[in-house]
Amino acid sequence: MKKSFQLKAAFLFAFALLVSSFAFGQDKKPVASPRDSVSGTIAGSTITINYGSPSVKGRKIWGGLEAYGKVWRAGANEATTFTTTKDIKVEGKPLAAGTYGFFLIPAEDGKWTVIFNKVARQWGAYKYDDKEDALRVTVKTKAAPMHERLVYTVDSKSFCMFWDKIVVPVSVK
């Protein structure tokens, strides 16, 4: 009886060891759109943008993957968030300190809508509600050198989103 129990225990241990070696031995695939963030100081406020960073991968981005005239999460997966530690002015309009969902509406004419939404944590733009917008401003995009991966930058007077051959500059005071 004792020997039978020991044999079963040894078999169970060997099986568990085998299964765990397969689980730990799997190759980790890189995330298609890894999370990234950027921070900087503008007008005495710390600005932090947290976003999913997709790649172009040979796709048509503007007017293709990302439709003109439609609210876009300004990144991949979970909606992009924008945090300011102090009240600021975005394109001359006031934005209170806080964390916001950050969205864009691309436009073929290059005049894009920039949106700061009171609902910071949401998946994509699927449940986006314009009644929750804290601020909307319009900016003019510019041509930029090719950026395979979406990236945000923050300098002393603005933040920018670069992706594909477009830059979306947003002034802050």
Secondary structure, DSSP 4 states (H G I P E B T S, - for coil): -HHHHHHHHHHHHHHHHHHHHHHHTSPPPPPSS-EEEEEEEETTEEEEEEEE--B-TT--TBTTTB-TTS-B-SSSSBPEEEEESS-EEETTEEE-SEEEEEEEE--TTSEEEEEEES--S-BTTTT--GGGEEEEEEEE-EEEEEEEEEEEEE-SSEEEEEEEEEEEEEEB-
